[in-house]
Every structure is written in structure tokens, then in C-alpha cells.
Amino acid sequence: MSDEIQAAQPVNEGAVAPEGTKAAAHKTKKINRMSAADLSSKIEEIEKGNLAGSTYYKHLLQRKRELGA
């Protein structure tokens, strides 16, 4: 029975997104590794996009406060 279940599931091992896709081209840098200037630019981008209620935005603000910038 377990053989039937495994056979029914598609195998995606080693699947890589094509180079031209947005997912492959953009990788988010971790917030705790961003400089104060990077944090400020990301915060401005989010404010311009009216996404100020997002969790990511809140984390950016929290990290900026921690850095004292």
C-alpha cells in the first residue's frame, strides 16, 4: 500500500526554477544581516507600496530600532 502512495506523488527532487523566473532571480537577504542603509531603503520601498501593515515591515522596523539607526 505504501508503494501505491509513493507512486502517486510526483517526484520533485532536484527541481530548480528556470533562470528567468522571479523566484530564481530574487533571494531575500536576512534582516539581521542587513546594514542600516539597507534597512532604510527596504522600509521606504514598503511604505511606497502601501504595505506598512505587513509582518516583514514590522520586523524591519524592529531591527532598525535594535541597531539604533
PDB file with one MODEL, atoms N, CA, C and O in Angstrom:
MODEL        1
ATOM      1  N   MET A   1       0.824  -1.191   0.000  1.00  0.00           N
ATOM      2  CA  MET A   1       0.000   0.000   0.000  1.00  0.00           C
ATOM      3  C   MET A   1       0.869   1.256   0.000  1.00  0.00           C
ATOM      4  O   MET A   1       0.550   2.221  -0.695  1.00  0.00           O
ATOM      5  N   SER A   2       1.947   1.263   0.757  1.00  0.00           N
ATOM      6  CA  SER A   2       2.803   2.433   0.763  1.00  0.00           C
ATOM      7  C   SER A   2       3.450   2.649  -0.602  1.00  0.00           C
ATOM      8  O   SER A   2       3.755   3.783  -0.971  1.00  0.00           O
ATOM      9  N   ASP A   3       3.659   1.568  -1.354  1.00  0.00           N
ATOM     10  CA  ASP A   3       4.201   1.705  -2.708  1.00  0.00           C
ATOM     11  C   ASP A   3       3.239   2.463  -3.600  1.00  0.00           C
ATOM     12  O   ASP A   3       3.665   3.247  -4.449  1.00  0.00           O
ATOM     13  N   GLU A   4       1.944   2.236  -3.417  1.00  0.00           N
ATOM     14  CA  GLU A   4       0.947   2.922  -4.229  1.00  0.00           C
ATOM     15  C   GLU A   4       0.928   4.415  -3.917  1.00  0.00           C
ATOM     16  O   GLU A   4       0.815   5.239  -4.825  1.00  0.00           O
ATOM     17  N   ILE A   5       1.038   4.762  -2.647  1.00  0.00           N
ATOM     18  CA  ILE A   5       1.007   6.161  -2.243  1.00  0.00           C
ATOM     19  C   ILE A   5       2.248   6.876  -2.757  1.00  0.00           C
ATOM     20  O   ILE A   5       2.149   7.994  -3.264  1.00  0.00           O
ATOM     21  N   GLN A   6       3.396   6.260  -2.638  1.00  0.00           N
ATOM     22  CA  GLN A   6       4.618   6.877  -3.117  1.00  0.00           C
ATOM     23  C   GLN A   6       4.609   7.042  -4.634  1.00  0.00           C
ATOM     24  O   GLN A   6       5.127   8.030  -5.154  1.00  0.00           O
ATOM     25  N   ALA A   7       4.033   6.094  -5.335  1.00  0.00           N
ATOM     26  CA  ALA A   7       3.988   6.163  -6.783  1.00  0.00           C
ATOM     27  C   ALA A   7       3.044   7.263  -7.258  1.00  0.00           C
ATOM     28  O   ALA A   7       3.244   7.827  -8.334  1.00  0.00           O
ATOM     29  N   ALA A   8       2.027   7.571  -6.475  1.00  0.00           N
ATOM     30  CA  ALA A   8       1.042   8.572  -6.869  1.00  0.00           C
ATOM     31  C   ALA A   8       1.563   9.992  -6.689  1.00  0.00           C
ATOM     32  O   ALA A   8       1.085  10.910  -7.355  1.00  0.00           O
ATOM     33  N   GLN A   9       2.540  10.190  -5.795  1.00  0.00           N
ATOM     34  CA  GLN A   9       3.059  11.525  -5.533  1.00  0.00           C
ATOM     35  C   GLN A   9       4.132  11.875  -6.557  1.00  0.00           C
ATOM     36  O   GLN A   9       5.001  11.053  -6.846  1.00  0.00           O
ATOM     37  N   PRO A  10       4.080  13.089  -7.109  1.00  0.00           N
ATOM     38  CA  PRO A  10       5.104  13.488  -8.075  1.00  0.00           C
ATOM     39  C   PRO A  10       6.451  13.679  -7.387  1.00  0.00           C
ATOM     40  O   PRO A  10       6.522  14.104  -6.234  1.00  0.00           O
ATOM     41  N   VAL A  11       7.488  13.367  -8.095  1.00  0.00           N
ATOM     42  CA  VAL A  11       8.831  13.494  -7.549  1.00  0.00           C
ATOM     43  C   VAL A  11       9.432  14.796  -8.054  1.00  0.00           C
ATOM     44  O   VAL A  11       9.563  15.007  -9.259  1.00  0.00           O
ATOM     45  N   ASN A  12       9.800  15.681  -7.101  1.00  0.00           N
ATOM     46  CA  ASN A  12      10.377  16.977  -7.457  1.00  0.00           C
ATOM     47  C   ASN A  12      11.789  17.124  -6.914  1.00  0.00           C
ATOM     48  O   ASN A  12      12.248  18.246  -6.700  1.00  0.00           O
ATOM     49  N   GLU A  13      12.471  16.043  -6.691  1.00  0.00           N
ATOM     50  CA  GLU A  13      13.816  16.121  -6.147  1.00  0.00           C
ATOM     51  C   GLU A  13      14.738  16.760  -7.163  1.00  0.00           C
ATOM     52  O   GLU A  13      14.760  16.368  -8.329  1.00  0.00           O
ATOM     53  N   GLY A  14      15.489  17.734  -6.723  1.00  0.00           N
ATOM     54  CA  GLY A  14      16.435  18.395  -7.595  1.00  0.00           C
ATOM     55  C   GLY A  14      15.800  19.366  -8.569  1.00  0.00           C
ATOM     56  O   GLY A  14      16.465  19.843  -9.488  1.00  0.00           O
ATOM     57  N   ALA A  15      14.523  19.668  -8.385  1.00  0.00           N
ATOM     58  CA  ALA A  15      13.855  20.597  -9.290  1.00  0.00           C
ATOM     59  C   ALA A  15      14.367  22.009  -9.027  1.00  0.00           C
ATOM     60  O   ALA A  15      14.403  22.462  -7.883  1.00  0.00           O
ATOM     61  N   VAL A  16      14.753  22.686 -10.075  1.00  0.00           N
ATOM     62  CA  VAL A  16      15.277  24.040  -9.960  1.00  0.00           C
ATOM     63  C   VAL A  16      14.460  24.943 -10.862  1.00  0.00           C
ATOM     64  O   VAL A  16      14.134  24.582 -11.993  1.00  0.00           O
ATOM     65  N   ALA A  17      14.133  26.119 -10.353  1.00  0.00           N
ATOM     66  CA  ALA A  17      13.373  27.074 -11.157  1.00  0.00           C
ATOM     67  C   ALA A  17      14.243  27.572 -12.299  1.00  0.00           C
ATOM     68  O   ALA A  17      15.451  27.733 -12.125  1.00  0.00           O
ATOM     69  N   PRO A  18      13.665  27.816 -13.448  1.00  0.00           N
ATOM     70  CA  PRO A  18      14.444  28.350 -14.568  1.00  0.00           C
ATOM     71  C   PRO A  18      15.076  29.687 -14.219  1.00  0.00           C
ATOM     72  O   PRO A  18      14.550  30.423 -13.384  1.00  0.00           O
ATOM     73  N   GLU A  19      16.176  29.999 -14.838  1.00  0.00           N
ATOM     74  CA  GLU A  19      16.926  31.215 -14.527  1.00  0.00           C
ATOM     75  C   GLU A  19      16.113  32.491 -14.708  1.00  0.00           C
ATOM     76  O   GLU A  19      16.332  33.461 -13.982  1.00  0.00           O
ATOM     77  N   GLY A  20      15.188  32.515 -15.649  1.00  0.00           N
ATOM     78  CA  GLY A  20      14.444  33.724 -15.948  1.00  0.00           C
ATOM     79  C   GLY A  20      13.318  34.030 -14.983  1.00  0.00           C
ATOM     80  O   GLY A  20      12.756  35.124 -15.040  1.00  0.00           O
ATOM     81  N   THR A  21      12.965  33.110 -14.100  1.00  0.00           N
ATOM     82  CA  THR A  21      11.834  33.341 -13.212  1.00  0.00           C
ATOM     83  C   THR A  21      12.202  34.293 -12.083  1.00  0.00           C
ATOM     84  O   THR A  21      13.372  34.456 -11.735  1.00  0.00           O
ATOM     85  N   LYS A  22      11.195  34.902 -11.534  1.00  0.00           N
ATOM     86  CA  LYS A  22      11.394  35.870 -10.464  1.00  0.00           C
ATOM     87  C   LYS A  22      11.940  35.191  -9.206  1.00  0.00           C
ATOM     88  O   LYS A  22      12.745  35.781  -8.485  1.00  0.00           O
ATOM     89  N   ALA A  23      11.511  33.960  -8.939  1.00  0.00           N
ATOM     90  CA  ALA A  23      11.952  33.257  -7.748  1.00  0.00           C
ATOM     91  C   ALA A  23      13.449  32.969  -7.796  1.00  0.00           C
ATOM     92  O   ALA A  23      14.125  33.048  -6.771  1.00  0.00           O
ATOM     93  N   ALA A  24      13.964  32.645  -8.950  1.00  0.00           N
ATOM     94  CA  ALA A  24      15.376  32.344  -9.071  1.00  0.00           C
ATOM     95  C   ALA A  24      16.220  33.610  -9.053  1.00  0.00           C
ATOM     96  O   ALA A  24      17.353  33.594  -8.570  1.00  0.00           O
ATOM     97  N   ALA A  25      15.682  34.700  -9.572  1.00  0.00           N
ATOM     98  CA  ALA A  25      16.444  35.932  -9.690  1.00  0.00           C
ATOM     99  C   ALA A  25      16.523  36.709  -8.386  1.00  0.00           C
ATOM    100  O   ALA A  25      17.475  37.463  -8.183  1.00  0.00           O
ATOM    101  N   HIS A  26      15.547  36.546  -7.494  1.00  0.00           N
ATOM    102  CA  HIS A  26      15.483  37.354  -6.278  1.00  0.00           C
ATOM    103  C   HIS A  26      15.576  36.454  -5.060  1.00  0.00           C
ATOM    104  O   HIS A  26      14.767  35.542  -4.890  1.00  0.00           O
ATOM    105  N   LYS A  27      16.554  36.707  -4.220  1.00  0.00           N
ATOM    106  CA  LYS A  27      16.660  35.990  -2.961  1.00  0.00           C
ATOM    107  C   LYS A  27      16.727  37.025  -1.855  1.00  0.00           C
ATOM    108  O   LYS A  27      17.560  37.931  -1.891  1.00  0.00           O
ATOM    109  N   THR A  28      15.855  36.890  -0.879  1.00  0.00           N
ATOM    110  CA  THR A  28      15.771  37.860   0.199  1.00  0.00           C
ATOM    111  C   THR A  28      16.943  37.696   1.160  1.00  0.00           C
ATOM    112  O   THR A  28      17.263  36.589   1.592  1.00  0.00           O
ATOM    113  N   LYS A  29      17.567  38.806   1.481  1.00  0.00           N
ATOM    114  CA  LYS A  29      18.649  38.802   2.457  1.00  0.00           C
ATOM    115  C   LYS A  29      18.036  38.814   3.851  1.00  0.00           C
ATOM    116  O   LYS A  29      17.022  39.473   4.079  1.00  0.00           O
ATOM    117  N   LYS A  30      18.640  38.097   4.774  1.00  0.00           N
ATOM    118  CA  LYS A  30      18.109  38.050   6.126  1.00  0.00           C
ATOM    119  C   LYS A  30      18.197  39.422   6.781  1.00  0.00           C
ATOM    120  O   LYS A  30      19.175  40.149   6.607  1.00  0.00           O
ATOM    121  N   ILE A  31      17.172  39.756   7.527  1.00  0.00           N
ATOM    122  CA  ILE A  31      17.076  41.079   8.143  1.00  0.00           C
ATOM    123  C   ILE A  31      18.231  41.328   9.106  1.00  0.00           C
ATOM    124  O   ILE A  31      18.748  42.444   9.172  1.00  0.00           O
ATOM    125  N   ASN A  32      18.639  40.315   9.848  1.00  0.00           N
ATOM    126  CA  ASN A  32      19.697  40.531  10.831  1.00  0.00           C
ATOM    127  C   ASN A  32      21.071  40.695  10.189  1.00  0.00           C
ATOM    128  O   ASN A  32      22.041  40.991  10.887  1.00  0.00           O
ATOM    129  N   ARG A  33      21.172  40.508   8.879  1.00  0.00           N
ATOM    130  CA  ARG A  33      22.437  40.712   8.176  1.00  0.00           C
ATOM    131  C   ARG A  33      22.449  41.988   7.340  1.00  0.00           C
ATOM    132  O   ARG A  33      23.443  42.288   6.680  1.00  0.00           O
ATOM    133  N   MET A  34      21.360  42.733   7.365  1.00  0.00           N
ATOM    134  CA  MET A  34      21.273  43.975   6.591  1.00  0.00           C
ATOM    135  C   MET A  34      21.931  45.118   7.349  1.00  0.00           C
ATOM    136  O   MET A  34      21.899  45.174   8.578  1.00  0.00           O
ATOM    137  N   SER A  35      22.525  46.025   6.586  1.00  0.00           N
ATOM    138  CA  SER A  35      23.084  47.226   7.196  1.00  0.00           C
ATOM    139  C   SER A  35      21.945  48.216   7.448  1.00  0.00           C
ATOM    140  O   SER A  35      20.821  48.018   6.986  1.00  0.00           O
ATOM    141  N   ALA A  36      22.250  49.270   8.178  1.00  0.00           N
ATOM    142  CA  ALA A  36      21.227  50.272   8.482  1.00  0.00           C
ATOM    143  C   ALA A  36      20.724  50.938   7.203  1.00  0.00           C
ATOM    144  O   ALA A  36      19.536  51.241   7.092  1.00  0.00           O
ATOM    145  N   ALA A  37      21.611  51.169   6.240  1.00  0.00           N
ATOM    146  CA  ALA A  37      21.206  51.787   4.974  1.00  0.00           C
ATOM    147  C   ALA A  37      20.276  50.857   4.194  1.00  0.00           C
ATOM    148  O   ALA A  37      19.296  51.310   3.603  1.00  0.00           O
ATOM    149  N   ASP A  38      20.584  49.553   4.191  1.00  0.00           N
ATOM    150  CA  ASP A  38      19.721  48.583   3.510  1.00  0.00           C
ATOM    151  C   ASP A  38      18.342  48.535   4.157  1.00  0.00           C
ATOM    152  O   ASP A  38      17.323  48.471   3.469  1.00  0.00           O
ATOM    153  N   LEU A  39      18.324  48.566   5.486  1.00  0.00           N
ATOM    154  CA  LEU A  39      17.049  48.559   6.202  1.00  0.00           C
ATOM    155  C   LEU A  39      16.206  49.771   5.828  1.00  0.00           C
ATOM    156  O   LEU A  39      15.008  49.649   5.570  1.00  0.00           O
ATOM    157  N   SER A  40      16.838  50.938   5.801  1.00  0.00           N
ATOM    158  CA  SER A  40      16.112  52.169   5.472  1.00  0.00           C
ATOM    159  C   SER A  40      15.537  52.118   4.067  1.00  0.00           C
ATOM    160  O   SER A  40      14.404  52.542   3.839  1.00  0.00           O
ATOM    161  N   SER A  41      16.317  51.600   3.123  1.00  0.00           N
ATOM    162  CA  SER A  41      15.822  51.543   1.743  1.00  0.00           C
ATOM    163  C   SER A  41      14.662  50.561   1.615  1.00  0.00           C
ATOM    164  O   SER A  41      13.703  50.834   0.893  1.00  0.00           O
ATOM    165  N   LYS A  42      14.734  49.428   2.301  1.00  0.00           N
ATOM    166  CA  LYS A  42      13.630  48.455   2.269  1.00  0.00           C
ATOM    167  C   LYS A  42      12.376  49.046   2.907  1.00  0.00           C
ATOM    168  O   LYS A  42      11.269  48.859   2.401  1.00  0.00           O
ATOM    169  N   ILE A  43      12.551  49.755   4.012  1.00  0.00           N
ATOM    170  CA  ILE A  43      11.416  50.377   4.697  1.00  0.00           C
ATOM    171  C   ILE A  43      10.745  51.392   3.777  1.00  0.00           C
ATOM    172  O   ILE A  43       9.517  51.447   3.704  1.00  0.00           O
ATOM    173  N   GLU A  44      11.541  52.193   3.078  1.00  0.00           N
ATOM    174  CA  GLU A  44      10.977  53.173   2.150  1.00  0.00           C
ATOM    175  C   GLU A  44      10.219  52.499   1.013  1.00  0.00           C
ATOM    176  O   GLU A  44       9.149  52.964   0.622  1.00  0.00           O
ATOM    177  N   GLU A  45      10.767  51.401   0.475  1.00  0.00           N
ATOM    178  CA  GLU A  45      10.099  50.664  -0.600  1.00  0.00           C
ATOM    179  C   GLU A  45       8.732  50.155  -0.151  1.00  0.00           C
ATOM    180  O   GLU A  45       7.750  50.244  -0.888  1.00  0.00           O
ATOM    181  N   ILE A  46       8.683  49.623   1.064  1.00  0.00           N
ATOM    182  CA  ILE A  46       7.435  49.068   1.578  1.00  0.00           C
ATOM    183  C   ILE A  46       6.417  50.172   1.832  1.00  0.00           C
ATOM    184  O   ILE A  46       5.230  49.997   1.555  1.00  0.00           O
ATOM    185  N   GLU A  47       6.871  51.308   2.359  1.00  0.00           N
ATOM    186  CA  GLU A  47       5.960  52.429   2.606  1.00  0.00           C
ATOM    187  C   GLU A  47       5.386  52.970   1.301  1.00  0.00           C
ATOM    188  O   GLU A  47       4.217  53.352   1.254  1.00  0.00           O
ATOM    189  N   LYS A  48       6.191  53.009   0.245  1.00  0.00           N
ATOM    190  CA  LYS A  48       5.709  53.474  -1.054  1.00  0.00           C
ATOM    191  C   LYS A  48       4.685  52.504  -1.635  1.00  0.00           C
ATOM    192  O   LYS A  48       3.773  52.915  -2.352  1.00  0.00           O
ATOM    193  N   GLY A  49       4.835  51.231  -1.329  1.00  0.00           N
ATOM    194  CA  GLY A  49       3.920  50.220  -1.835  1.00  0.00           C
ATOM    195  C   GLY A  49       2.692  50.026  -0.962  1.00  0.00           C
ATOM    196  O   GLY A  49       1.903  49.116  -1.213  1.00  0.00           O
ATOM    197  N   ASN A  50       2.510  50.860   0.056  1.00  0.00           N
ATOM    198  CA  ASN A  50       1.369  50.780   0.978  1.00  0.00           C
ATOM    199  C   ASN A  50       1.244  49.408   1.632  1.00  0.00           C
ATOM    200  O   ASN A  50       0.142  48.878   1.770  1.00  0.00           O
ATOM    201  N   LEU A  51       2.373  48.837   2.033  1.00  0.00           N
ATOM    202  CA  LEU A  51       2.382  47.538   2.708  1.00  0.00           C
ATOM    203  C   LEU A  51       2.876  47.675   4.144  1.00  0.00           C
ATOM    204  O   LEU A  51       3.496  46.760   4.687  1.00  0.00           O
ATOM    205  N   ALA A  52       2.599  48.809   4.744  1.00  0.00           N
ATOM    206  CA  ALA A  52       3.120  49.112   6.072  1.00  0.00           C
ATOM    207  C   ALA A  52       2.528  48.229   7.169  1.00  0.00           C
ATOM    208  O   ALA A  52       3.016  48.263   8.299  1.00  0.00           O
ATOM    209  N   GLY A  53       1.514  47.455   6.881  1.00  0.00           N
ATOM    210  CA  GLY A  53       0.936  46.577   7.888  1.00  0.00           C
ATOM    211  C   GLY A  53       1.512  45.181   7.861  1.00  0.00           C
ATOM    212  O   GLY A  53       1.100  44.326   8.645  1.00  0.00           O
ATOM    213  N   SER A  54       2.465  44.932   6.965  1.00  0.00           N
ATOM    214  CA  SER A  54       2.998  43.573   6.821  1.00  0.00           C
ATOM    215  C   SER A  54       3.932  43.207   7.967  1.00  0.00           C
ATOM    216  O   SER A  54       4.524  44.076   8.607  1.00  0.00           O
ATOM    217  N   THR A  55       4.052  41.930   8.210  1.00  0.00           N
ATOM    218  CA  THR A  55       4.935  41.421   9.250  1.00  0.00           C
ATOM    219  C   THR A  55       6.387  41.732   8.907  1.00  0.00           C
ATOM    220  O   THR A  55       7.174  42.079   9.787  1.00  0.00           O
ATOM    221  N   TYR A  56       6.740  41.609   7.638  1.00  0.00           N
ATOM    222  CA  TYR A  56       8.102  41.904   7.198  1.00  0.00           C
ATOM    223  C   TYR A  56       8.474  43.345   7.531  1.00  0.00           C
ATOM    224  O   TYR A  56       9.579  43.610   8.005  1.00  0.00           O
ATOM    225  N   TYR A  57       7.560  44.271   7.285  1.00  0.00           N
ATOM    226  CA  TYR A  57       7.779  45.679   7.591  1.00  0.00           C
ATOM    227  C   TYR A  57       8.009  45.874   9.091  1.00  0.00           C
ATOM    228  O   TYR A  57       8.903  46.617   9.497  1.00  0.00           O
ATOM    229  N   LYS A  58       7.204  45.206   9.900  1.00  0.00           N
ATOM    230  CA  LYS A  58       7.353  45.319  11.355  1.00  0.00           C
ATOM    231  C   LYS A  58       8.706  44.783  11.814  1.00  0.00           C
ATOM    232  O   LYS A  58       9.326  45.347  12.716  1.00  0.00           O
ATOM    233  N   HIS A  59       9.159  43.705  11.201  1.00  0.00           N
ATOM    234  CA  HIS A  59      10.457  43.149  11.559  1.00  0.00           C
ATOM    235  C   HIS A  59      11.595  44.088  11.152  1.00  0.00           C
ATOM    236  O   HIS A  59      12.584  44.233  11.870  1.00  0.00           O
ATOM    237  N   LEU A  60      11.438  44.719   9.993  1.00  0.00           N
ATOM    238  CA  LEU A  60      12.440  45.693   9.567  1.00  0.00           C
ATOM    239  C   LEU A  60      12.545  46.848  10.557  1.00  0.00           C
ATOM    240  O   LEU A  60      13.644  47.266  10.922  1.00  0.00           O
ATOM    241  N   LEU A  61      11.389  47.363  10.987  1.00  0.00           N
ATOM    242  CA  LEU A  61      11.390  48.461  11.957  1.00  0.00           C
ATOM    243  C   LEU A  61      12.008  48.043  13.285  1.00  0.00           C
ATOM    244  O   LEU A  61      12.744  48.813  13.903  1.00  0.00           O
ATOM    245  N   GLN A  62      11.709  46.829  13.721  1.00  0.00           N
ATOM    246  CA  GLN A  62      12.250  46.333  14.975  1.00  0.00           C
ATOM    247  C   GLN A  62      13.772  46.231  14.883  1.00  0.00           C
ATOM    248  O   GLN A  62      14.473  46.625  15.815  1.00  0.00           O
ATOM    249  N   ARG A  63      14.279  45.718  13.795  1.00  0.00           N
ATOM    250  CA  ARG A  63      15.732  45.590  13.626  1.00  0.00           C
ATOM    251  C   ARG A  63      16.398  46.961  13.553  1.00  0.00           C
ATOM    252  O   ARG A  63      17.498  47.151  14.073  1.00  0.00           O
ATOM    253  N   LYS A  64      15.736  47.906  12.911  1.00  0.00           N
ATOM    254  CA  LYS A  64      16.286  49.254  12.816  1.00  0.00           C
ATOM    255  C   LYS A  64      16.414  49.876  14.210  1.00  0.00           C
ATOM    256  O   LYS A  64      17.402  50.543  14.518  1.00  0.00           O
ATOM    257  N   ARG A  65      15.387  49.643  15.051  1.00  0.00           N
ATOM    258  CA  ARG A  65      15.444  50.138  16.429  1.00  0.00           C
ATOM    259  C   ARG A  65      16.571  49.475  17.209  1.00  0.00           C
ATOM    260  O   ARG A  65      17.237  50.123  18.016  1.00  0.00           O
ATOM    261  N   GLU A  66      16.786  48.169  16.965  1.00  0.00           N
ATOM    262  CA  GLU A  66      17.851  47.452  17.664  1.00  0.00           C
ATOM    263  C   GLU A  66      19.228  47.995  17.306  1.00  0.00           C
ATOM    264  O   GLU A  66      20.119  48.064  18.152  1.00  0.00           O
ATOM    265  N   LEU A  67      19.392  48.380  16.035  1.00  0.00           N
ATOM    266  CA  LEU A  67      20.665  48.936  15.589  1.00  0.00           C
ATOM    267  C   LEU A  67      20.859  50.370  16.044  1.00  0.00           C
ATOM    268  O   LEU A  67      21.979  50.880  16.048  1.00  0.00           O
ATOM    269  N   GLY A  68      19.768  51.023  16.428  1.00  0.00           N
ATOM    270  CA  GLY A  68      19.849  52.404  16.856  1.00  0.00           C
ATOM    271  C   GLY A  68      19.988  53.378  15.696  1.00  0.00           C
ATOM    272  O   GLY A  68      20.465  54.501  15.854  1.00  0.00           O
ATOM    273  N   ALA A  69      19.557  52.916  14.529  1.00  0.00           N
ATOM    274  CA  ALA A  69      19.673  53.773  13.337  1.00  0.00           C
ATOM    275  C   ALA A  69      18.424  54.586  13.139  1.00  0.00           C
ATOM    276  O   ALA A  69      18.338  55.364  12.189  1.00  0.00           O
TER     277      ALA A  69
ENDMDL
END
